[in-house]
């Protein structure tokens, strides 16, 4: 069965929040991040929290929300404020914050909800783990949420953020795995 998007009022509000701030290439990345991740992490996941984290995780890269700290920290703070305004309890808010803060880490996160965002982002950015996805589901997600020149545009955002925040998560990824070189080599862009 193909993964679906949660339809709770808070999930819908998070999608609307992302629609207002993110350019289409980044918005589609957020949807793909959730859908790729949830296709692989199926047990013990708070689906609503994972979806909200996926929708907000990169908003710190946008003109509307770019801050003075690492983009993931900005995203986690945005998510916390967004969820506090909707009456979420502190533990679930922390879960969303953790998913956003840890999504760029290469060591697998042990929490299934955080792992959804981490795995989904890795697949969409670098193709890492895409072989574990059912090819029909992968192609279906890509048709519904096309890449829209994602590799080139995200690579640009990545390098700008790494330059702007030399101690941030993107700068660390560039130093450790030269991630900027992997954007255009992502096998996901050569499907079909």
C-alpha contacts under 8 A as a table, 3 or more apart, distances in Angstrom:
res1	aa1	res2	aa2	distance
2	X	39	X	7.40
2	X	137	X	6.19
3	X	35	X	6.09
3	X	38	X	6.61
3	X	39	X	5.90
4	X	35	X	7.24
5	X	35	X	7.58
5	X	51	X	7.30
6	X	11	X	6.23
6	X	12	X	7.89
6	X	47	X	6.78
6	X	48	X	5.92
6	X	51	X	7.15
7	X	11	X	6.08
7	X	12	X	6.12
8	X	11	X	5.15
8	X	12	X	6.16
8	X	48	X	7.47
9	X	12	X	5.10
9	X	13	X	6.09
10	X	13	X	4.93
10	X	14	X	6.13
10	X	86	X	7.44
11	X	14	X	5.06
11	X	15	X	6.30
11	X	48	X	6.20
11	X	51	X	6.85
11	X	52	X	5.93
12	X	15	X	5.09
12	X	16	X	6.25
13	X	16	X	4.96
13	X	17	X	6.07
14	X	17	X	4.93
14	X	18	X	6.19
14	X	52	X	5.79
14	X	55	X	6.48
14	X	56	X	7.26
15	X	18	X	5.13
15	X	19	X	6.09
15	X	52	X	7.61
15	X	55	X	6.21
16	X	19	X	4.93
16	X	20	X	6.29
17	X	20	X	5.35
17	X	21	X	6.67
18	X	21	X	5.33
18	X	22	X	5.63
18	X	27	X	6.59
18	X	55	X	6.02
18	X	56	X	6.33
18	X	59	X	7.20
19	X	22	X	5.74
19	X	23	X	7.70
19	X	24	X	7.95
19	X	27	X	6.57
21	X	59	X	7.02
21	X	62	X	6.58
21	X	63	X	7.67
21	X	64	X	5.86
21	X	65	X	7.62
22	X	25	X	7.93
22	X	26	X	5.80
22	X	27	X	5.44
22	X	59	X	6.58
22	X	62	X	6.09
23	X	26	X	5.51
23	X	27	X	6.10
23	X	62	X	7.83
24	X	27	X	4.95
24	X	28	X	6.03
24	X	148	X	7.49
25	X	28	X	5.44
25	X	29	X	6.34
25	X	147	X	6.28
25	X	148	X	5.29
25	X	149	X	6.93
25	X	150	X	5.52
25	X	153	X	7.65
26	X	29	X	4.92
26	X	30	X	6.37
26	X	58	X	7.67
26	X	150	X	7.37
26	X	154	X	7.66
27	X	30	X	5.16
27	X	31	X	6.64
27	X	55	X	7.41
28	X	31	X	5.15
28	X	32	X	6.13
28	X	145	X	5.21
28	X	146	X	6.74
28	X	147	X	6.89
29	X	32	X	5.02
29	X	33	X	5.90
29	X	121	X	7.92
29	X	124	X	7.03
29	X	145	X	7.69
29	X	147	X	7.24
29	X	150	X	7.74
30	X	33	X	5.05
30	X	34	X	6.53
30	X	54	X	5.31
30	X	55	X	4.96
30	X	56	X	7.57
30	X	57	X	7.56
30	X	58	X	7.65
31	X	34	X	5.37
31	X	35	X	6.23
31	X	54	X	6.98
31	X	55	X	6.64
31	X	145	X	7.08
32	X	35	X	5.00
32	X	36	X	5.73
32	X	120	X	6.96
32	X	121	X	7.95
32	X	124	X	6.93
32	X	141	X	6.70
32	X	142	X	7.55
32	X	145	X	6.69
33	X	36	X	5.47
33	X	37	X	6.01
33	X	54	X	6.15
33	X	116	X	7.77
33	X	117	X	6.04
33	X	119	X	7.65
33	X	120	X	4.04
33	X	121	X	4.90
33	X	123	X	7.69
33	X	124	X	6.45
34	X	37	X	5.21
34	X	38	X	5.93
34	X	50	X	6.95
34	X	51	X	5.74
34	X	54	X	5.54
34	X	55	X	7.87
34	X	116	X	6.50
34	X	117	X	6.06
34	X	120	X	5.90
35	X	38	X	5.23
35	X	39	X	6.08
35	X	120	X	7.06
35	X	141	X	7.24
36	X	39	X	5.28
36	X	40	X	6.85
36	X	116	X	7.84
36	X	119	X	7.49
36	X	120	X	4.76
36	X	123	X	7.15
36	X	124	X	7.81
36	X	133	X	7.63
36	X	138	X	7.41
36	X	141	X	7.92
37	X	40	X	5.45
37	X	41	X	6.05
37	X	115	X	7.35
37	X	116	X	4.16
37	X	117	X	6.00
37	X	118	X	7.44
37	X	119	X	5.27
37	X	120	X	3.95
37	X	121	X	7.66
38	X	41	X	5.05
38	X	42	X	6.11
38	X	116	X	5.60
38	X	120	X	7.62
39	X	42	X	6.76
39	X	133	X	7.06
40	X	116	X	7.67
40	X	132	X	7.45
40	X	133	X	6.95
41	X	45	X	7.39
41	X	112	X	6.51
41	X	115	X	7.23
41	X	116	X	5.98
42	X	45	X	6.59
43	X	112	X	7.15
44	X	112	X	6.21
44	X	113	X	7.52
45	X	50	X	7.43
45	X	112	X	5.40
45	X	113	X	4.80
46	X	49	X	5.42
46	X	50	X	6.14
46	X	113	X	5.78
47	X	50	X	5.11
47	X	51	X	6.07
47	X	113	X	7.25
48	X	51	X	5.22
48	X	52	X	6.21
49	X	52	X	5.18
49	X	53	X	6.10
49	X	92	X	7.18
49	X	95	X	7.29
49	X	96	X	5.75
49	X	113	X	7.15
50	X	53	X	5.13
50	X	54	X	6.13
50	X	96	X	6.81
50	X	99	X	7.43
50	X	113	X	5.34
50	X	114	X	6.76
50	X	116	X	6.51
50	X	117	X	6.59
51	X	54	X	5.05
51	X	55	X	6.17
52	X	55	X	5.12
52	X	56	X	6.23
52	X	79	X	7.80
52	X	96	X	7.26
53	X	56	X	5.31
53	X	57	X	5.52
53	X	79	X	7.22
53	X	96	X	5.26
53	X	97	X	7.31
53	X	99	X	6.25
53	X	100	X	5.86
53	X	117	X	7.06
54	X	57	X	5.28
54	X	58	X	7.98
54	X	100	X	7.47
54	X	117	X	5.71
55	X	58	X	7.59
56	X	59	X	5.43
56	X	75	X	5.95
56	X	76	X	7.86
56	X	78	X	7.52
56	X	79	X	6.46
56	X	100	X	7.80
57	X	60	X	7.50
57	X	72	X	6.50
57	X	75	X	5.27
57	X	76	X	7.09
57	X	100	X	5.05
58	X	61	X	5.68
58	X	62	X	7.58
58	X	71	X	6.85
58	X	72	X	6.79
58	X	75	X	6.26
59	X	62	X	5.32
59	X	65	X	6.18
59	X	66	X	7.46
59	X	71	X	7.46
59	X	74	X	7.68
59	X	75	X	5.70
60	X	65	X	5.19
60	X	66	X	4.68
60	X	67	X	6.68
60	X	70	X	7.73
60	X	71	X	4.25
60	X	72	X	6.42
60	X	73	X	7.74
60	X	74	X	5.11
60	X	75	X	5.14
61	X	65	X	6.94
61	X	66	X	5.43
61	X	71	X	5.81
61	X	157	X	7.02
61	X	161	X	7.43
62	X	65	X	5.45
62	X	66	X	5.55
63	X	66	X	5.62
65	X	74	X	7.49
66	X	71	X	6.85
66	X	74	X	7.23
67	X	70	X	7.53
67	X	71	X	7.10
67	X	74	X	6.30
69	X	73	X	6.52
69	X	74	X	6.62
69	X	165	X	7.08
69	X	168	X	7.86
70	X	73	X	5.34
70	X	74	X	6.46
70	X	161	X	7.90
70	X	165	X	6.19
70	X	168	X	5.23
70	X	169	X	6.91
71	X	74	X	4.99
71	X	75	X	6.15
71	X	161	X	7.58
72	X	75	X	4.94
72	X	76	X	6.08
72	X	100	X	6.05
72	X	101	X	5.26
72	X	169	X	7.73
73	X	76	X	5.09
73	X	77	X	6.18
73	X	100	X	7.87
73	X	101	X	6.27
74	X	77	X	5.19
74	X	78	X	6.14
75	X	78	X	5.01
75	X	79	X	6.11
75	X	97	X	7.97
75	X	100	X	6.71
75	X	101	X	7.95
76	X	79	X	5.10
76	X	80	X	6.16
76	X	96	X	7.36
76	X	97	X	4.61
76	X	98	X	7.58
76	X	100	X	5.72
76	X	101	X	6.39
77	X	80	X	5.06
77	X	81	X	6.27
77	X	97	X	7.37
78	X	81	X	5.32
78	X	82	X	6.05
79	X	82	X	4.98
79	X	83	X	6.04
79	X	93	X	7.64
79	X	96	X	7.13
79	X	97	X	6.75
80	X	83	X	5.26
80	X	84	X	5.97
80	X	93	X	5.82
80	X	94	X	7.69
80	X	96	X	7.76
80	X	97	X	6.74
81	X	84	X	5.11
81	X	85	X	6.21
82	X	85	X	5.45
82	X	86	X	6.75
83	X	86	X	4.98
83	X	87	X	6.41
83	X	88	X	5.51
83	X	93	X	6.51
84	X	87	X	5.11
84	X	88	X	5.59
84	X	89	X	7.64
84	X	93	X	7.61
85	X	88	X	7.75
88	X	92	X	6.70
88	X	93	X	6.53
89	X	92	X	5.74
89	X	93	X	6.41
90	X	93	X	5.04
90	X	94	X	6.10
91	X	94	X	5.11
91	X	95	X	6.28
92	X	95	X	4.92
92	X	96	X	6.46
93	X	96	X	5.23
93	X	97	X	6.20
94	X	97	X	4.90
94	X	98	X	5.96
95	X	98	X	5.15
95	X	99	X	6.25
95	X	113	X	7.53
95	X	114	X	7.20
96	X	99	X	5.11
96	X	100	X	6.36
96	X	114	X	7.38
97	X	100	X	5.23
97	X	101	X	6.08
98	X	101	X	5.06
98	X	102	X	5.87
98	X	114	X	6.57
99	X	102	X	5.45
99	X	103	X	5.89
99	X	113	X	6.94
99	X	114	X	3.95
99	X	115	X	7.19
99	X	117	X	6.26
99	X	118	X	7.22
100	X	103	X	5.43
100	X	114	X	7.51
100	X	117	X	7.38
101	X	104	X	7.44
102	X	105	X	5.44
102	X	109	X	7.52
102	X	114	X	7.34
102	X	118	X	6.97
103	X	114	X	7.26
103	X	115	X	7.70
103	X	117	X	5.91
103	X	118	X	4.11
103	X	119	X	7.79
103	X	121	X	7.07
104	X	118	X	6.57
104	X	121	X	7.91
104	X	122	X	7.94
104	X	169	X	6.66
104	X	170	X	7.68
104	X	173	X	7.84
105	X	108	X	7.40
105	X	118	X	7.42
108	X	115	X	6.85
108	X	118	X	7.66
109	X	112	X	7.45
109	X	114	X	6.51
109	X	115	X	5.36
109	X	118	X	7.54
110	X	114	X	7.81
110	X	115	X	6.88
111	X	114	X	5.44
111	X	115	X	5.97
112	X	115	X	4.81
112	X	116	X	6.30
113	X	116	X	5.39
113	X	117	X	7.26
114	X	117	X	5.57
114	X	118	X	6.34
115	X	118	X	4.90
115	X	119	X	5.77
116	X	119	X	5.43
116	X	120	X	5.86
117	X	120	X	5.15
117	X	121	X	5.95
118	X	121	X	5.40
118	X	122	X	6.25
119	X	122	X	5.10
119	X	123	X	6.22
119	X	129	X	7.49
120	X	123	X	5.27
120	X	124	X	6.23
121	X	124	X	5.12
121	X	125	X	5.89
122	X	125	X	5.31
122	X	126	X	5.68
122	X	127	X	6.38
122	X	128	X	5.48
122	X	129	X	7.36
123	X	126	X	5.66
123	X	127	X	4.14
123	X	128	X	4.79
123	X	129	X	5.71
123	X	130	X	5.46
124	X	127	X	5.76
124	X	128	X	7.94
124	X	188	X	7.51
125	X	128	X	7.93
125	X	151	X	7.41
125	X	182	X	7.85
125	X	183	X	6.12
125	X	186	X	7.11
126	X	179	X	7.84
126	X	182	X	5.67
126	X	183	X	5.78
126	X	185	X	7.43
126	X	186	X	4.99
126	X	187	X	7.84
127	X	130	X	5.40
127	X	186	X	5.18
127	X	187	X	5.96
127	X	188	X	5.93
129	X	132	X	5.75
129	X	133	X	7.68
130	X	133	X	5.44
130	X	188	X	7.72
131	X	134	X	7.73
133	X	137	X	7.13
133	X	138	X	6.39
134	X	137	X	5.34
134	X	138	X	6.19
135	X	138	X	4.94
135	X	139	X	6.10
136	X	139	X	5.22
136	X	140	X	6.05
137	X	140	X	4.98
137	X	141	X	6.16
138	X	141	X	5.28
138	X	142	X	6.31
139	X	142	X	5.03
139	X	143	X	6.16
139	X	191	X	7.78
139	X	192	X	7.89
140	X	143	X	5.13
140	X	144	X	6.25
141	X	144	X	5.15
141	X	145	X	5.93
141	X	146	X	7.80
142	X	145	X	5.08
142	X	146	X	4.88
142	X	147	X	6.91
143	X	146	X	5.42
147	X	150	X	5.06
147	X	151	X	7.83
149	X	152	X	5.90
149	X	153	X	6.27
150	X	153	X	5.23
150	X	154	X	5.57
151	X	154	X	5.43
151	X	155	X	5.92
151	X	183	X	5.09
151	X	184	X	5.59
151	X	186	X	7.99
152	X	155	X	5.16
152	X	156	X	6.29
152	X	183	X	7.21
152	X	184	X	6.94
153	X	156	X	5.17
153	X	157	X	6.37
154	X	157	X	4.94
154	X	158	X	5.88
154	X	183	X	7.76
155	X	158	X	4.94
155	X	159	X	6.16
155	X	180	X	5.81
155	X	183	X	6.15
156	X	159	X	5.31
156	X	160	X	6.17
157	X	160	X	5.13
157	X	161	X	6.08
158	X	161	X	5.23
158	X	162	X	6.12
158	X	170	X	6.40
158	X	180	X	7.23
159	X	162	X	5.00
159	X	163	X	6.13
159	X	170	X	7.70
159	X	171	X	7.94
159	X	180	X	7.09
160	X	163	X	5.17
160	X	164	X	6.06
161	X	164	X	4.94
161	X	165	X	5.83
161	X	170	X	6.67
161	X	171	X	7.56
162	X	165	X	5.24
162	X	166	X	5.52
162	X	167	X	7.96
162	X	168	X	6.74
162	X	169	X	7.67
162	X	170	X	5.05
162	X	171	X	4.19
162	X	172	X	7.94
162	X	174	X	7.61
163	X	166	X	5.60
163	X	171	X	7.09
165	X	168	X	5.04
165	X	170	X	7.96
165	X	171	X	6.91
166	X	171	X	5.37
166	X	172	X	7.81
167	X	171	X	6.23
167	X	172	X	6.85
168	X	171	X	5.46
168	X	172	X	6.31
169	X	172	X	5.06
169	X	173	X	6.25
170	X	173	X	5.03
170	X	174	X	6.16
171	X	174	X	5.06
171	X	175	X	6.24
172	X	175	X	5.14
172	X	176	X	6.11
173	X	176	X	5.15
173	X	177	X	5.62
173	X	178	X	6.44
173	X	179	X	6.03
174	X	177	X	5.66
174	X	178	X	4.19
174	X	179	X	5.17
174	X	180	X	6.54
175	X	178	X	5.87
178	X	181	X	5.92
178	X	182	X	7.38
179	X	182	X	5.18
179	X	183	X	6.90
180	X	183	X	5.74
181	X	184	X	6.61
181	X	185	X	7.08
182	X	185	X	4.95
182	X	186	X	6.07
183	X	186	X	5.65
186	X	189	X	5.98
186	X	190	X	7.78
187	X	190	X	5.32
187	X	191	X	7.00
188	X	191	X	5.66
